[in-house]
Amino acid sequence: MNNLQSIYDAQKVAMDNTNEAENVIRNVDFAKEMATFTTMQIRMQAGIAMLAQANALPQLVLQLLR
């Protein structure tokens, strides 16, 4: 009976360790993806701002010519 209990305890520890390792991996992946998402969002906003400036430039030139 003691032998079965020790086998059970060892298996439970192994399962807990596996679950903890999986959680750590998932959390790291989530953090990496959020960093990538934030980087891409900043790039997109910078691109939109550049397009807005590029589209406004001809209007400014026309106003100067008037």
Biopython code that builds the backbone (N, CA, C, O; Angstrom):
import numpy as np
from Bio.PDB.StructureBuilder import StructureBuilder

atoms = [
    (1, "MET", "N", (0.817, -1.192, 0.000)),
    (1, "MET", "CA", (0.000, 0.000, 0.000)),
    (1, "MET", "C", (0.870, 1.268, 0.000)),
    (1, "MET", "O", (0.569, 2.233, -0.702)),
    (2, "ASN", "N", (1.942, 1.253, 0.789)),
    (2, "ASN", "CA", (2.847, 2.402, 0.826)),
    (2, "ASN", "C", (3.509, 2.617, -0.533)),
    (2, "ASN", "O", (3.721, 3.750, -0.965)),
    (3, "ASN", "N", (3.830, 1.510, -1.194)),
    (3, "ASN", "CA", (4.458, 1.595, -2.507)),
    (3, "ASN", "C", (3.518, 2.262, -3.514)),
    (3, "ASN", "O", (3.954, 3.107, -4.296)),
    (4, "LEU", "N", (2.236, 1.893, -3.504)),
    (4, "LEU", "CA", (1.265, 2.493, -4.408)),
    (4, "LEU", "C", (1.084, 3.982, -4.098)),
    (4, "LEU", "O", (0.954, 4.804, -5.005)),
    (5, "GLN", "N", (1.076, 4.312, -2.815)),
    (5, "GLN", "CA", (0.915, 5.711, -2.430)),
    (5, "GLN", "C", (2.102, 6.551, -2.909)),
    (5, "GLN", "O", (1.915, 7.675, -3.375)),
    (6, "SER", "N", (3.299, 6.025, -2.799)),
    (6, "SER", "CA", (4.472, 6.777, -3.248)),
    (6, "SER", "C", (4.479, 6.930, -4.765)),
    (6, "SER", "O", (4.898, 7.970, -5.275)),
    (7, "ILE", "N", (4.022, 5.908, -5.495)),
    (7, "ILE", "CA", (3.916, 6.012, -6.956)),
    (7, "ILE", "C", (2.896, 7.081, -7.331)),
    (7, "ILE", "O", (3.125, 7.894, -8.226)),
    (8, "TYR", "N", (1.760, 7.061, -6.626)),
    (8, "TYR", "CA", (0.720, 8.059, -6.879)),
    (8, "TYR", "C", (1.241, 9.475, -6.605)),
    (8, "TYR", "O", (1.015, 10.388, -7.399)),
    (9, "ASP", "N", (1.928, 9.647, -5.496)),
    (9, "ASP", "CA", (2.464, 10.959, -5.131)),
    (9, "ASP", "C", (3.472, 11.450, -6.182)),
    (9, "ASP", "O", (3.468, 12.622, -6.556)),
    (10, "ALA", "N", (4.329, 10.541, -6.650)),
    (10, "ALA", "CA", (5.319, 10.912, -7.657)),
    (10, "ALA", "C", (4.638, 11.317, -8.965)),
    (10, "ALA", "O", (5.063, 12.273, -9.614)),
    (11, "GLN", "N", (3.599, 10.607, -9.348)),
    (11, "GLN", "CA", (2.867, 10.929, -10.570)),
    (11, "GLN", "C", (2.147, 12.272, -10.439)),
    (11, "GLN", "O", (2.088, 13.052, -11.389)),
    (12, "LYS", "N", (1.609, 12.525, -9.265)),
    (12, "LYS", "CA", (0.923, 13.801, -9.026)),
    (12, "LYS", "C", (1.909, 14.963, -9.114)),
    (12, "LYS", "O", (1.595, 15.999, -9.701)),
    (13, "VAL", "N", (3.097, 14.798, -8.535)),
    (13, "VAL", "CA", (4.118, 15.841, -8.623)),
    (13, "VAL", "C", (4.530, 16.065, -10.072)),
    (13, "VAL", "O", (4.686, 17.207, -10.504)),
    (14, "ALA", "N", (4.704, 14.991, -10.820)),
    (14, "ALA", "CA", (5.085, 15.108, -12.228)),
    (14, "ALA", "C", (3.991, 15.828, -13.020)),
    (14, "ALA", "O", (4.298, 16.664, -13.870)),
    (15, "MET", "N", (2.733, 15.516, -12.755)),
    (15, "MET", "CA", (1.621, 16.167, -13.449)),
    (15, "MET", "C", (1.572, 17.654, -13.091)),
    (15, "MET", "O", (1.376, 18.493, -13.969)),
    (16, "ASP", "N", (1.747, 17.983, -11.822)),
    (16, "ASP", "CA", (1.741, 19.387, -11.398)),
    (16, "ASP", "C", (2.885, 20.159, -12.056)),
    (16, "ASP", "O", (2.698, 21.291, -12.503)),
    (17, "ASN", "N", (4.059, 19.550, -12.114)),
    (17, "ASN", "CA", (5.203, 20.206, -12.751)),
    (17, "ASN", "C", (4.955, 20.432, -14.246)),
    (17, "ASN", "O", (5.308, 21.478, -14.790)),
    (18, "THR", "N", (4.351, 19.453, -14.895)),
    (18, "THR", "CA", (4.037, 19.583, -16.318)),
    (18, "THR", "C", (3.029, 20.706, -16.547)),
    (18, "THR", "O", (3.190, 21.509, -17.466)),
    (19, "ASN", "N", (2.000, 20.762, -15.720)),
    (19, "ASN", "CA", (0.995, 21.822, -15.848)),
    (19, "ASN", "C", (1.620, 23.198, -15.615)),
    (19, "ASN", "O", (1.307, 24.148, -16.332)),
    (20, "GLU", "N", (2.485, 23.308, -14.636)),
    (20, "GLU", "CA", (3.147, 24.583, -14.355)),
    (20, "GLU", "C", (4.042, 24.999, -15.518)),
    (20, "GLU", "O", (4.069, 26.172, -15.890)),
    (21, "ALA", "N", (4.772, 24.048, -16.091)),
    (21, "ALA", "CA", (5.633, 24.362, -17.241)),
    (21, "ALA", "C", (4.794, 24.828, -18.431)),
    (21, "ALA", "O", (5.176, 25.766, -19.131)),
    (22, "GLU", "N", (3.668, 24.183, -18.658)),
    (22, "GLU", "CA", (2.785, 24.588, -19.760)),
    (22, "GLU", "C", (2.258, 26.000, -19.537)),
    (22, "GLU", "O", (2.187, 26.791, -20.478)),
    (23, "ASN", "N", (1.894, 26.317, -18.319)),
    (23, "ASN", "CA", (1.403, 27.662, -18.016)),
    (23, "ASN", "C", (2.485, 28.718, -18.255)),
    (23, "ASN", "O", (2.200, 29.799, -18.772)),
    (24, "VAL", "N", (3.706, 28.407, -17.882)),
    (24, "VAL", "CA", (4.806, 29.346, -18.104)),
    (24, "VAL", "C", (5.008, 29.578, -19.598)),
    (24, "VAL", "O", (5.192, 30.715, -20.032)),
    (25, "ILE", "N", (4.973, 28.509, -20.379)),
    (25, "ILE", "CA", (5.146, 28.623, -21.837)),
    (25, "ILE", "C", (4.021, 29.456, -22.439)),
    (25, "ILE", "O", (4.277, 30.322, -23.276)),
    (26, "ARG", "N", (2.799, 29.210, -22.033)),
    (26, "ARG", "CA", (1.664, 29.978, -22.557)),
    (26, "ARG", "C", (1.780, 31.457, -22.204)),
    (26, "ARG", "O", (1.499, 32.320, -23.035)),
    (27, "ASN", "N", (2.192, 31.748, -20.976)),
    (27, "ASN", "CA", (2.335, 33.147, -20.564)),
    (27, "ASN", "C", (3.425, 33.845, -21.343)),
    (27, "ASN", "O", (3.268, 35.012, -21.703)),
    (28, "VAL", "N", (4.529, 33.165, -21.614)),
    (28, "VAL", "CA", (5.612, 33.767, -22.398)),
    (28, "VAL", "C", (5.127, 34.040, -23.817)),
    (28, "VAL", "O", (5.396, 35.108, -24.366)),
    (29, "ASP", "N", (4.414, 33.087, -24.419)),
    (29, "ASP", "CA", (3.894, 33.276, -25.771)),
    (29, "ASP", "C", (2.935, 34.464, -25.815)),
    (29, "ASP", "O", (2.960, 35.248, -26.763)),
    (30, "PHE", "N", (2.095, 34.596, -24.793)),
    (30, "PHE", "CA", (1.136, 35.696, -24.741)),
    (30, "PHE", "C", (1.863, 37.033, -24.668)),
    (30, "PHE", "O", (1.501, 37.980, -25.366)),
    (31, "ALA", "N", (2.888, 37.109, -23.824)),
    (31, "ALA", "CA", (3.652, 38.352, -23.698)),
    (31, "ALA", "C", (4.344, 38.706, -25.007)),
    (31, "ALA", "O", (4.366, 39.871, -25.404)),
    (32, "LYS", "N", (4.903, 37.717, -25.670)),
    (32, "LYS", "CA", (5.584, 37.960, -26.943)),
    (32, "LYS", "C", (4.600, 38.457, -27.996)),
    (32, "LYS", "O", (4.902, 39.392, -28.738)),
    (33, "GLU", "N", (3.442, 37.846, -28.064)),
    (33, "GLU", "CA", (2.440, 38.252, -29.050)),
    (33, "GLU", "C", (1.917, 39.651, -28.766)),
    (33, "GLU", "O", (1.663, 40.411, -29.700)),
    (34, "MET", "N", (1.750, 40.005, -27.505)),
    (34, "MET", "CA", (1.295, 41.351, -27.167)),
    (34, "MET", "C", (2.352, 42.388, -27.546)),
    (34, "MET", "O", (2.015, 43.478, -28.010)),
    (35, "ALA", "N", (3.623, 42.055, -27.351)),
    (35, "ALA", "CA", (4.691, 42.972, -27.748)),
    (35, "ALA", "C", (4.699, 43.150, -29.259)),
    (35, "ALA", "O", (4.863, 44.269, -29.745)),
    (36, "THR", "N", (4.527, 42.078, -30.002)),
    (36, "THR", "CA", (4.478, 42.154, -31.463)),
    (36, "THR", "C", (3.267, 42.964, -31.916)),
    (36, "THR", "O", (3.375, 43.793, -32.820)),
    (37, "PHE", "N", (2.120, 42.728, -31.293)),
    (37, "PHE", "CA", (0.898, 43.460, -31.631)),
    (37, "PHE", "C", (1.084, 44.957, -31.400)),
    (37, "PHE", "O", (0.695, 45.771, -32.237)),
    (38, "THR", "N", (1.678, 45.318, -30.268)),
    (38, "THR", "CA", (1.894, 46.728, -29.947)),
    (38, "THR", "C", (2.833, 47.373, -30.946)),
    (38, "THR", "O", (2.601, 48.502, -31.378)),
    (39, "THR", "N", (3.895, 46.665, -31.320)),
    (39, "THR", "CA", (4.838, 47.183, -32.316)),
    (39, "THR", "C", (4.139, 47.432, -33.649)),
    (39, "THR", "O", (4.326, 48.480, -34.265)),
    (40, "MET", "N", (3.343, 46.479, -34.086)),
    (40, "MET", "CA", (2.643, 46.625, -35.364)),
    (40, "MET", "C", (1.605, 47.746, -35.303)),
    (40, "MET", "O", (1.403, 48.458, -36.287)),
    (41, "GLN", "N", (0.960, 47.900, -34.172)),
    (41, "GLN", "CA", (-0.026, 48.968, -34.018)),
    (41, "GLN", "C", (0.639, 50.343, -34.098)),
    (41, "GLN", "O", (0.099, 51.258, -34.721)),
    (42, "ILE", "N", (1.801, 50.492, -33.473)),
    (42, "ILE", "CA", (2.538, 51.755, -33.537)),
    (42, "ILE", "C", (2.960, 52.039, -34.975)),
    (42, "ILE", "O", (2.857, 53.174, -35.441)),
    (43, "ARG", "N", (3.431, 51.019, -35.672)),
    (43, "ARG", "CA", (3.834, 51.205, -37.073)),
    (43, "ARG", "C", (2.645, 51.616, -37.935)),
    (43, "ARG", "O", (2.775, 52.478, -38.803)),
    (44, "MET", "N", (1.492, 51.005, -37.700)),
    (44, "MET", "CA", (0.302, 51.337, -38.472)),
    (44, "MET", "C", (-0.110, 52.787, -38.216)),
    (44, "MET", "O", (-0.445, 53.512, -39.152)),
    (45, "GLN", "N", (-0.087, 53.208, -36.953)),
    (45, "GLN", "CA", (-0.460, 54.581, -36.633)),
    (45, "GLN", "C", (0.524, 55.580, -37.238)),
    (45, "GLN", "O", (0.118, 56.651, -37.690)),
    (46, "ALA", "N", (1.801, 55.244, -37.251)),
    (46, "ALA", "CA", (2.798, 56.122, -37.869)),
    (46, "ALA", "C", (2.560, 56.214, -39.373)),
    (46, "ALA", "O", (2.686, 57.288, -39.961)),
    (47, "GLY", "N", (2.219, 55.098, -39.986)),
    (47, "GLY", "CA", (1.928, 55.103, -41.424)),
    (47, "GLY", "C", (0.717, 55.945, -41.756)),
    (47, "GLY", "O", (0.717, 56.681, -42.743)),
    (48, "ILE", "N", (-0.318, 55.840, -40.933)),
    (48, "ILE", "CA", (-1.524, 56.647, -41.155)),
    (48, "ILE", "C", (-1.213, 58.127, -40.999)),
    (48, "ILE", "O", (-1.700, 58.952, -41.772)),
    (49, "ALA", "N", (-0.400, 58.466, -39.999)),
    (49, "ALA", "CA", (-0.022, 59.873, -39.800)),
    (49, "ALA", "C", (0.784, 60.393, -40.988)),
    (49, "ALA", "O", (0.599, 61.535, -41.408)),
    (50, "MET", "N", (1.674, 59.567, -41.529)),
    (50, "MET", "CA", (2.461, 59.983, -42.690)),
    (50, "MET", "C", (1.560, 60.187, -43.907)),
    (50, "MET", "O", (1.752, 61.136, -44.667)),
    (51, "LEU", "N", (0.583, 59.306, -44.095)),
    (51, "LEU", "CA", (-0.345, 59.470, -45.220)),
    (51, "LEU", "C", (-1.165, 60.742, -45.065)),
    (51, "LEU", "O", (-1.406, 61.455, -46.039)),
    (52, "ALA", "N", (-1.586, 61.021, -43.859)),
    (52, "ALA", "CA", (-2.361, 62.240, -43.622)),
    (52, "ALA", "C", (-1.534, 63.476, -43.958)),
    (52, "ALA", "O", (-2.045, 64.418, -44.564)),
    (53, "GLN", "N", (-0.276, 63.479, -43.574)),
    (53, "GLN", "CA", (0.588, 64.612, -43.895)),
    (53, "GLN", "C", (0.828, 64.708, -45.399)),
    (53, "GLN", "O", (0.827, 65.799, -45.969)),
    (54, "ALA", "N", (1.030, 63.565, -46.031)),
    (54, "ALA", "CA", (1.272, 63.568, -47.478)),
    (54, "ALA", "C", (0.041, 64.066, -48.228)),
    (54, "ALA", "O", (0.169, 64.761, -49.235)),
    (55, "ASN", "N", (-1.139, 63.720, -47.751)),
    (55, "ASN", "CA", (-2.362, 64.179, -48.400)),
    (55, "ASN", "C", (-2.630, 65.652, -48.126)),
    (55, "ASN", "O", (-3.259, 66.321, -48.946)),
    (56, "ALA", "N", (-2.170, 66.173, -46.999)),
    (56, "ALA", "CA", (-2.397, 67.572, -46.657)),
    (56, "ALA", "C", (-1.438, 68.495, -47.398)),
    (56, "ALA", "O", (-1.761, 69.665, -47.606)),
    (57, "LEU", "N", (-0.283, 68.008, -47.799)),
    (57, "LEU", "CA", (0.734, 68.848, -48.427)),
    (57, "LEU", "C", (0.240, 69.530, -49.711)),
    (57, "LEU", "O", (0.451, 70.733, -49.859)),
    (58, "PRO", "N", (-0.404, 68.823, -50.640)),
    (58, "PRO", "CA", (-0.895, 69.510, -51.849)),
    (58, "PRO", "C", (-1.902, 70.614, -51.511)),
    (58, "PRO", "O", (-1.924, 71.650, -52.175)),
    (59, "GLN", "N", (-2.721, 70.405, -50.502)),
    (59, "GLN", "CA", (-3.691, 71.423, -50.105)),
    (59, "GLN", "C", (-2.966, 72.674, -49.596)),
    (59, "GLN", "O", (-3.397, 73.793, -49.873)),
    (60, "LEU", "N", (-1.882, 72.493, -48.864)),
    (60, "LEU", "CA", (-1.115, 73.625, -48.365)),
    (60, "LEU", "C", (-0.480, 74.408, -49.525)),
    (60, "LEU", "O", (-0.452, 75.638, -49.520)),
    (61, "VAL", "N", (0.016, 73.679, -50.497)),
    (61, "VAL", "CA", (0.634, 74.332, -51.657)),
    (61, "VAL", "C", (-0.438, 75.149, -52.408)),
    (61, "VAL", "O", (-0.176, 76.274, -52.835)),
    (62, "LEU", "N", (-1.620, 74.589, -52.561)),
    (62, "LEU", "CA", (-2.694, 75.323, -53.231)),
    (62, "LEU", "C", (-3.087, 76.564, -52.469)),
    (62, "LEU", "O", (-3.371, 77.599, -53.072)),
    (63, "GLN", "N", (-3.107, 76.480, -51.162)),
    (63, "GLN", "CA", (-3.438, 77.657, -50.356)),
    (63, "GLN", "C", (-2.363, 78.725, -50.499)),
    (63, "GLN", "O", (-2.685, 79.913, -50.516)),
    (64, "LEU", "N", (-1.120, 78.343, -50.599)),
    (64, "LEU", "CA", (-0.051, 79.325, -50.785)),
    (64, "LEU", "C", (-0.154, 80.015, -52.147)),
    (64, "LEU", "O", (0.177, 81.194, -52.274)),
    (65, "LEU", "N", (-0.610, 79.284, -53.159)),
    (65, "LEU", "CA", (-0.710, 79.850, -54.493)),
    (65, "LEU", "C", (-1.903, 80.800, -54.627)),
    (65, "LEU", "O", (-1.931, 81.611, -55.553)),
    (66, "ARG", "N", (-2.868, 80.721, -53.745)),
    (66, "ARG", "CA", (-4.055, 81.568, -53.835)),
    (66, "ARG", "C", (-3.785, 82.939, -53.353)),
    (66, "ARG", "O", (-4.681, 83.784, -53.360)),
]
sb = StructureBuilder()
sb.init_structure("model")
sb.init_model(0)
sb.init_chain("A")
sb.init_seg("    ")
for serial, (resi, resn, name, xyz) in enumerate(atoms, 1):
    if name == "N":
        sb.init_residue(resn, " ", resi, " ")
    sb.init_atom(name, np.array(xyz, "f"), 0.0, 1.0, " ", f" {name:<3s}", serial, name[0])
structure = sb.get_structure()
